[in-house]
Structure formats: C-alpha cells, structure tokens
Amino acid sequence: MGMANLQRMAQQMQHEMQRIQTELESTNVDGSAGGGVVTATVTGKQELISVTIDPAAVDPSDVEMLQDLIVAAVNDALRSSRELAEQKMAAVTGGLQLPGF
C-alpha cells in the first residue's frame, strides 16, 4: 500500500469521525432510575440537557433517596451515551481505541 493510499485513507477516516461527532452532538440518549420515576437526557457528547422527576418520587422526608435516583439516572444516561459513541467510532476505527473520542 502506497503512501498516497494511506494518506487518503487517513483523511477519509478523519472526515468520517468528524461526521460522527457532529451526529452525536444532535443525538439524545435517556437514562432512568427507580423504575422510570427519574429520567435524565444527555447528548451523544455526554452533556446533560434535562432531568425529569415524577412528582410521586418527591418525599420531603427522604430527599436523600431522590438525590440518589437523580445521580443513578444521570449516570445511566451518560453510560448509554458513551456506549453509543464507542459503537459509532468502532465502525470507523475498526475497534481501535483512539484517545479523545
């Protein structure tokens, strides 16, 4: 394989990675906790954009439980977002783990 082919392939991979990153920015992923009483939505770039709490989950005498549910829902959404990004990038990189992506 010649140097020109390698350079062309690298440029194609870079273009595809940029396309996927743009796609991830506009993709939303949900996570939930407590059987869905708390849901969190993040972008494919792992930015939290919303948290929804079922009023039934609000118990003034147990604020700690609600806080735990929120943390769990956000972590669930972030985990799903990272998995989505890894799947999309693996299609371009052939499973090669690249730092920062």
DRENTORKOL-3810 file (N, C-alpha, C; in nm, 4 decimals):
REM DRENTORKOL-3810
@n.u->0.0859; n.v->-0.1177; n.w->0.0000; ca.u->0.0000; ca.v->0.0000; ca.w->0.0000; c.u->0.0898; c.v->0.1229; c.w->0.0000
@n.u->0.0650; n.v->0.2117; n.w->-0.0935; ca.u->0.1479; ca.v->0.3295; ca.w->-0.1076; c.u->0.1144; c.v->0.4380; c.w->-0.0065
@n.u->0.2051; n.v->0.5316; n.w->0.0058; ca.u->0.1878; ca.v->0.6426; ca.w->0.0990; c.u->0.0652; c.v->0.7253; c.w->0.0627
@n.u->0.0388; n.v->0.7427; n.w->-0.0648; ca.u->-0.0773; ca.v->0.8214; ca.w->-0.1084; c.u->-0.2067; c.v->0.7538; c.w->-0.0637
@n.u->-0.2112; n.v->0.6205; n.w->-0.0731; ca.u->-0.3299; ca.v->0.5466; ca.w->-0.0294; c.u->-0.3493; c.v->0.5594; c.w->0.1210
@n.u->-0.2412; n.v->0.5494; n.w->0.1967; ca.u->-0.2507; ca.v->0.5644; ca.w->0.3422; c.u->-0.3006; c.v->0.7029; c.w->0.3799
@n.u->-0.2496; n.v->0.8040; n.w->0.3119; ca.u->-0.2914; ca.v->0.9405; ca.w->0.3409; c.u->-0.4392; c.v->0.9586; c.w->0.3059
@n.u->-0.4826; n.v->0.9049; n.w->0.1948; ca.u->-0.6222; ca.v->0.9143; ca.w->0.1538; c.u->-0.7118; c.v->0.8435; c.w->0.2540
@n.u->-0.6703; n.v->0.7263; n.w->0.2993; ca.u->-0.7489; ca.v->0.6516; ca.w->0.3974; c.u->-0.7568; c.v->0.7273; c.w->0.5299
@n.u->-0.6466; n.v->0.7890; n.w->0.5716; ca.u->-0.6455; ca.v->0.8670; ca.w->0.6955; c.u->-0.7388; c.v->0.9870; c.w->0.6847
@n.u->-0.7410; n.v->1.0522; n.w->0.5703; ca.u->-0.8300; ca.v->1.1663; ca.w->0.5503; c.u->-0.9757; c.v->1.1218; c.w->0.5520
@n.u->-1.0055; n.v->1.0083; n.w->0.4908; ca.u->-1.1418; ca.v->0.9561; ca.w->0.4921; c.u->-1.1849; c.v->0.9225; c.w->0.6341
@n.u->-1.0954; n.v->0.8613; n.w->0.7116; ca.u->-1.1263; ca.v->0.8256; ca.w->0.8496; c.u->-1.1503; c.v->0.9528; c.w->0.9310
@n.u->-1.0688; n.v->1.0526; n.w->0.9129; ca.u->-1.0852; ca.v->1.1777; ca.w->0.9859; c.u->-1.2184; c.v->1.2436; c.w->0.9501
@n.u->-1.2528; n.v->1.2443; n.w->0.8225; ca.u->-1.3802; ca.v->1.3027; ca.w->0.7788; c.u->-1.4977; c.v->1.2263; c.w->0.8403
@n.u->-1.4898; n.v->1.0952; n.w->0.8403; ca.u->-1.5968; ca.v->1.0127; ca.w->0.8964; c.u->-1.6085; c.v->1.0344; c.w->1.0477
@n.u->-1.4978; n.v->1.0472; n.w->1.1171; ca.u->-1.5001; ca.v->1.0718; ca.w->1.2610; c.u->-1.5626; c.v->1.2074; c.w->1.2912
@n.u->-1.5330; n.v->1.3077; n.w->1.2112; ca.u->-1.5939; ca.v->1.4392; ca.w->1.2308; c.u->-1.7444; c.v->1.4320; c.w->1.2065
@n.u->-1.7868; n.v->1.3554; n.w->1.1064; ca.u->-1.9284; ca.v->1.3391; ca.w->1.0778; c.u->-1.9993; c.v->1.2727; c.w->1.1958
@n.u->-1.9369; n.v->1.1714; n.w->1.2517; ca.u->-1.9963; ca.v->1.1009; ca.w->1.3657; c.u->-2.0031; c.v->1.1930; c.w->1.4870
@n.u->-1.9005; n.v->1.2705; n.w->1.5122; ca.u->-1.9031; ca.v->1.3631; ca.w->1.6260; c.u->-2.0160; c.v->1.4650; c.w->1.6105
@n.u->-2.0367; n.v->1.5144; n.w->1.4904; ca.u->-2.1467; ca.v->1.6074; ca.w->1.4659; c.u->-2.2804; c.v->1.5384; c.w->1.4885
@n.u->-2.2915; n.v->1.4152; n.w->1.4432; ca.u->-2.4137; ca.v->1.3370; ca.w->1.4635; c.u->-2.4398; c.v->1.3136; c.w->1.6122
@n.u->-2.3346; n.v->1.2836; n.w->1.6876; ca.u->-2.3502; ca.v->1.2598; ca.w->1.8309; c.u->-2.3969; c.v->1.3856; c.w->1.9042
@n.u->-2.3523; n.v->1.5020; n.w->1.8589; ca.u->-2.3937; ca.v->1.6267; ca.w->1.9230; c.u->-2.5449; c.v->1.6463; c.w->1.9156
@n.u->-2.6064; n.v->1.5944; n.w->1.8109; ca.u->-2.7505; ca.v->1.6143; ca.w->1.7938; c.u->-2.8321; c.v->1.4921; c.w->1.8355
@n.u->-2.7662; n.v->1.3918; n.w->1.8911; ca.u->-2.8354; ca.v->1.2706; ca.w->1.9363; c.u->-2.8589; c.v->1.2785; c.w->2.0864
@n.u->-2.9810; n.v->1.2471; n.w->2.1290; ca.u->-3.0136; ca.v->1.2449; ca.w->2.2712; c.u->-3.0295; c.v->1.1010; c.w->2.3180
@n.u->-2.9812; n.v->1.0750; n.w->2.4398; ca.u->-2.9878; ca.v->0.9427; ca.w->2.4999; c.u->-3.0494; c.v->0.9580; c.w->2.6383
@n.u->-3.1429; n.v->0.8694; n.w->2.6716; ca.u->-3.2098; ca.v->0.8745; ca.w->2.8018; c.u->-3.1552; c.v->0.7677; c.w->2.8954
@n.u->-3.1601; n.v->0.7994; n.w->3.0233; ca.u->-3.1284; ca.v->0.7042; ca.w->3.1293; c.u->-3.2348; c.v->0.7194; c.w->3.2357
@n.u->-3.2537; n.v->0.6155; n.w->3.3146; ca.u->-3.3575; ca.v->0.6248; ca.w->3.4168; c.u->-3.3166; c.v->0.5502; c.w->3.5426
@n.u->-3.3912; n.v->0.5771; n.w->3.6495; ca.u->-3.3688; ca.v->0.5090; ca.w->3.7773; c.u->-3.5029; c.v->0.5009; c.w->3.8493
@n.u->-3.5103; n.v->0.4073; n.w->3.9421; ca.u->-3.6320; ca.v->0.3922; ca.w->4.0214; c.u->-3.7513; c.v->0.3497; c.w->3.9388
@n.u->-3.7265; n.v->0.2660; n.w->3.8395; ca.u->-3.8370; ca.v->0.2209; ca.w->3.7555; c.u->-3.8929; c.v->0.3306; c.w->3.6669
@n.u->-3.8137; n.v->0.4301; n.w->3.6389; ca.u->-3.8555; ca.v->0.5376; ca.w->3.5500; c.u->-3.9078; c.v->0.6614; c.w->3.6207
@n.u->-3.9036; n.v->0.6650; n.w->3.7536; ca.u->-3.9527; ca.v->0.7852; ca.w->3.8234; c.u->-3.8584; c.v->0.9031; c.w->3.8046
@n.u->-3.7328; n.v->0.8762; n.w->3.7755; ca.u->-3.6369; ca.v->0.9811; ca.w->3.7427; c.u->-3.5736; c.v->0.9448; c.w->3.6095
@n.u->-3.5783; n.v->1.0376; n.w->3.5148; ca.u->-3.5126; ca.v->1.0165; ca.w->3.3866; c.u->-3.4182; c.v->1.1327; c.w->3.3595
@n.u->-3.3105; n.v->1.1024; n.w->3.2914; ca.u->-3.2127; ca.v->1.2043; ca.w->3.2533; c.u->-3.1870; c.v->1.1897; c.w->3.1044
@n.u->-3.1672; n.v->1.3018; n.w->3.0390; ca.u->-3.1369; ca.v->1.3024; ca.w->2.8966; c.u->-3.0038; c.v->1.3723; c.w->2.8763
@n.u->-2.9154; n.v->1.3056; n.w->2.8015; ca.u->-2.7860; ca.v->1.3629; ca.w->2.7675; c.u->-2.7677; c.v->1.3563; c.w->2.6174
@n.u->-2.6770; n.v->1.4381; n.w->2.5673; ca.u->-2.6432; ca.v->1.4320; ca.w->2.4253; c.u->-2.5411; c.v->1.3207; c.w->2.4040
@n.u->-2.5172; n.v->1.2897; n.w->2.2800; ca.u->-2.4141; ca.v->1.1924; ca.w->2.2466; c.u->-2.2748; c.v->1.2405; c.w->2.2828
@n.u->-2.2631; n.v->1.3677; n.w->2.3180; ca.u->-2.1361; ca.v->1.4240; ca.w->2.3621; c.u->-2.1278; c.v->1.4310; c.w->2.5142
@n.u->-2.2163; n.v->1.3579; n.w->2.5828; ca.u->-2.2206; ca.v->1.3462; ca.w->2.7287; c.u->-2.2497; c.v->1.4789; c.w->2.7991
@n.u->-2.3396; n.v->1.5584; n.w->2.7430; ca.u->-2.3824; ca.v->1.6814; ca.w->2.8076; c.u->-2.5256; c.v->1.6610; c.w->2.8573
@n.u->-2.5473; n.v->1.6831; n.w->2.9861; ca.u->-2.6794; ca.v->1.6694; ca.w->3.0455; c.u->-2.7682; c.v->1.7823; c.w->2.9952
@n.u->-2.8872; n.v->1.7465; n.w->2.9410; ca.u->-2.9758; ca.v->1.8516; ca.w->2.8915; c.u->-3.1083; c.v->1.8567; c.w->2.9668
@n.u->-3.1479; n.v->1.7468; n.w->3.0342; ca.u->-3.2707; ca.v->1.7541; ca.w->3.1133; c.u->-3.2774; c.v->1.6419; c.w->3.2160
@n.u->-3.3520; n.v->1.6708; n.w->3.3228; ca.u->-3.3841; ca.v->1.5721; ca.w->3.4257; c.u->-3.5335; c.v->1.5840; c.w->3.4514
@n.u->-3.6033; n.v->1.4708; n.w->3.4495; ca.u->-3.7467; ca.v->1.4687; ca.w->3.4755; c.u->-3.7721; c.v->1.3838; c.w->3.5987
@n.u->-3.8509; n.v->1.4384; n.w->3.6914; ca.u->-3.8798; ca.v->1.3685; ca.w->3.8166; c.u->-4.0304; c.v->1.3527; c.w->3.8302
@n.u->-4.0752; n.v->1.2298; n.w->3.8459; ca.u->-4.2161; ca.v->1.2032; ca.w->3.8711; c.u->-4.2497; c.v->1.2610; c.w->4.0089
@n.u->-4.3552; n.v->1.3420; n.w->4.0196; ca.u->-4.3908; ca.v->1.4008; ca.w->4.1495; c.u->-4.4078; c.v->1.2973; c.w->4.2604
@n.u->-4.4426; n.v->1.1740; n.w->4.2245; ca.u->-4.4581; ca.v->1.0700; ca.w->4.3256; c.u->-4.3254; c.v->1.0359; c.w->4.3932
@n.u->-4.2142; n.v->1.0706; n.w->4.3283; ca.u->-4.0827; ca.v->1.0408; ca.w->4.3845; c.u->-4.0372; c.v->1.1458; c.w->4.4847
@n.u->-4.1111; n.v->1.2548; n.w->4.4939; ca.u->-4.0716; ca.v->1.3640; ca.w->4.5818; c.u->-4.1309; c.v->1.3402; c.w->4.7208
@n.u->-4.0451; n.v->1.2998; n.w->4.8124; ca.u->-4.0840; ca.v->1.2772; ca.w->4.9516; c.u->-3.9950; c.v->1.3659; c.w->5.0376
@n.u->-4.0498; n.v->1.4751; n.w->5.0919; ca.u->-3.9678; ca.v->1.5678; ca.w->5.1694; c.u->-3.8928; c.v->1.5023; c.w->5.2854
@n.u->-3.9432; n.v->1.3899; n.w->5.3335; ca.u->-3.8739; ca.v->1.3243; ca.w->5.4445; c.u->-3.7616; c.v->1.2320; c.w->5.3968
@n.u->-3.7481; n.v->1.2150; n.w->5.2635; ca.u->-3.6437; ca.v->1.1264; ca.w->5.2104; c.u->-3.5783; c.v->1.1890; c.w->5.0873
@n.u->-3.5249; n.v->1.3071; n.w->5.1045; ca.u->-3.4585; ca.v->1.3785; ca.w->4.9957; c.u->-3.3369; c.v->1.3004; c.w->4.9466
@n.u->-3.2706; n.v->1.2324; n.w->5.0365; ca.u->-3.1508; ca.v->1.1559; ca.w->5.0010; c.u->-3.1809; c.v->1.0505; c.w->4.8944
@n.u->-3.2947; n.v->0.9834; n.w->4.9049; ca.u->-3.3306; ca.v->0.8832; ca.w->4.8044; c.u->-3.3481; c.v->0.9491; c.w->4.6678
@n.u->-3.4145; n.v->1.0636; n.w->4.6635; ca.u->-3.4344; ca.v->1.1341; ca.w->4.5371; c.u->-3.2999; c.v->1.1755; c.w->4.4778
@n.u->-3.2098; n.v->1.2234; n.w->4.5602; ca.u->-3.0768; ca.v->1.2607; ca.w->4.5120; c.u->-3.0054; c.v->1.1392; c.w->4.4529
@n.u->-3.0155; n.v->1.0260; n.w->4.5185; ca.u->-2.9532; ca.v->0.9031; ca.w->4.4680; c.u->-3.0136; c.v->0.8615; c.w->4.3345
@n.u->-3.1458; n.v->0.8752; n.w->4.3224; ca.u->-3.2126; ca.v->0.8400; ca.w->4.1966; c.u->-3.1669; c.v->0.9314; c.w->4.0828
@n.u->-3.1501; n.v->1.0582; n.w->4.1129; ca.u->-3.1042; ca.v->1.1527; ca.w->4.0101; c.u->-2.9631; c.v->1.1162; c.w->3.9640
@n.u->-2.8756; n.v->1.0910; n.w->4.0590; ca.u->-2.7383; ca.v->1.0531; ca.w->4.0238; c.u->-2.7392; c.v->0.9246; c.w->3.9403
@n.u->-2.8188; n.v->0.8264; n.w->3.9813; ca.u->-2.8251; ca.v->0.6994; ca.w->3.9081; c.u->-2.8786; c.v->0.7193; c.w->3.7668
@n.u->-2.9808; n.v->0.8015; n.w->3.7508; ca.u->-3.0380; ca.v->0.8258; ca.w->3.6176; c.u->-2.9380; c.v->0.8968; c.w->3.5272
@n.u->-2.8679; n.v->0.9970; n.w->3.5816; ca.u->-2.7683; ca.v->1.0692; ca.w->3.5020; c.u->-2.6546; c.v->0.9753; c.w->3.4624
@n.u->-2.6072; n.v->0.8956; n.w->3.5559; ca.u->-2.5004; ca.v->0.8005; ca.w->3.5236; c.u->-2.5448; c.v->0.6986; c.w->3.4198
@n.u->-2.6697; n.v->0.6533; n.w->3.4278; ca.u->-2.7232; ca.v->0.5592; ca.w->3.3297; c.u->-2.7252; c.v->0.6230; c.w->3.1905
@n.u->-2.7705; n.v->0.7467; n.w->3.1821; ca.u->-2.7747; ca.v->0.8164; ca.w->3.0536; c.u->-2.6333; c.v->0.8385; c.w->2.9991
@n.u->-2.5403; n.v->0.8791; n.w->3.0857; ca.u->-2.4025; ca.v->0.9003; ca.w->3.0411; c.u->-2.3384; c.v->0.7712; c.w->2.9923
@n.u->-2.3634; n.v->0.6622; n.w->3.0623; ca.u->-2.3100; ca.v->0.5323; ca.w->3.0218; c.u->-2.3647; c.v->0.4940; c.w->2.8836
@n.u->-2.4947; n.v->0.5128; n.w->2.8636; ca.u->-2.5555; ca.v->0.4811; ca.w->2.7337; c.u->-2.4985; c.v->0.5691; c.w->2.6234
@n.u->-2.4743; n.v->0.6955; n.w->2.6555; ca.u->-2.4177; ca.v->0.7877; ca.w->2.5575; c.u->-2.2758; c.v->0.7468; c.w->2.5191
@n.u->-2.1955; n.v->0.7096; n.w->2.6180; ca.u->-2.0584; ca.v->0.6642; ca.w->2.5885; c.u->-2.0601; c.v->0.5383; c.w->2.5030
@n.u->-2.1503; n.v->0.4455; n.w->2.5348; ca.u->-2.1596; ca.v->0.3217; ca.w->2.4574; c.u->-2.1989; c.v->0.3510; c.w->2.3127
@n.u->-2.2925; n.v->0.4443; n.w->2.2940; ca.u->-2.3329; ca.v->0.4826; ca.w->2.1590; c.u->-2.2152; c.v->0.5409; c.w->2.0823
@n.u->-2.1410; n.v->0.6300; n.w->2.1464; ca.u->-2.0246; ca.v->0.6915; ca.w->2.0815; c.u->-1.9200; c.v->0.5859; c.w->2.0470
@n.u->-1.8954; n.v->0.4930; n.w->2.1386; ca.u->-1.7966; ca.v->0.3878; ca.w->2.1132; c.u->-1.8390; c.v->0.3001; c.w->1.9963
@n.u->-1.9676; n.v->0.2671; n.w->1.9885; ca.u->-2.0172; ca.v->0.1843; ca.w->1.8785; c.u->-1.9990; c.v->0.2553; c.w->1.7444
@n.u->-2.0345; n.v->0.3828; n.w->1.7416; ca.u->-2.0231; ca.v->0.4572; ca.w->1.6158; c.u->-1.8776; c.v->0.4750; c.w->1.5747
@n.u->-1.7904; n.v->0.5024; n.w->1.6699; ca.u->-1.6490; ca.v->0.5199; ca.w->1.6380; c.u->-1.5842; c.v->0.3874; c.w->1.5989
@n.u->-1.6271; n.v->0.2783; n.w->1.6599; ca.u->-1.5693; ca.v->0.1479; ca.w->1.6269; c.u->-1.5929; c.v->0.1127; c.w->1.4803
@n.u->-1.7043; n.v->0.1601; n.w->1.4254; ca.u->-1.7323; ca.v->0.1345; ca.w->1.2843; c.u->-1.6287; c.v->0.2032; c.w->1.1949
@n.u->-1.5729; n.v->0.3143; n.w->1.2410; ca.u->-1.4744; ca.v->0.3881; ca.w->1.1621; c.u->-1.3334; c.v->0.3388; c.w->1.1918
@n.u->-1.3051; n.v->0.3152; n.w->1.3202; ca.u->-1.1680; ca.v->0.2839; ca.w->1.3605; c.u->-1.1384; c.v->0.1346; c.w->1.3605
@n.u->-1.2389; n.v->0.0539; n.w->1.3338; ca.u->-1.2193; ca.v->-0.0900; ca.w->1.3356; c.u->-1.1924; c.v->-0.1419; c.w->1.4756
@n.u->-1.2475; n.v->-0.0733; n.w->1.5764; ca.u->-1.2294; ca.v->-0.1154; ca.w->1.7148; c.u->-1.1067; c.v->-0.0575; c.w->1.7812
@n.u->-1.0249; n.v->0.0154; n.w->1.7077; ca.u->-0.9060; ca.v->0.0780; ca.w->1.7613; c.u->-0.9472; c.v->0.1899; c.w->1.8552
@n.u->-0.8995; n.v->0.1880; n.w->1.9786; ca.u->-0.9351; ca.v->0.2902; ca.w->2.0776; c.u->-0.8477; c.v->0.4124; c.w->2.0569
@n.u->-0.9109; n.v->0.5241; n.w->2.0181; ca.u->-0.8374; ca.v->0.6482; ca.w->1.9961; c.u->-0.8654; c.v->0.7428; c.w->2.1113
@n.u->-0.7630; n.v->0.8020; n.w->2.1702; ca.u->-0.7846; ca.v->0.8939; ca.w->2.2819; c.u->-0.8660; c.v->1.0158; c.w->2.2386
@n.u->-0.9580; n.v->1.0584; n.w->2.3255; ca.u->-1.0358; ca.v->1.1773; ca.w->2.2982; c.u->-1.1622; c.v->1.1533; c.w->2.2190
@n.u->-1.1906; n.v->1.0284; n.w->2.1839; ca.u->-1.3099; ca.v->1.0000; ca.w->2.1049; c.u->-1.3965; c.v->0.8994; c.w->2.1765
END
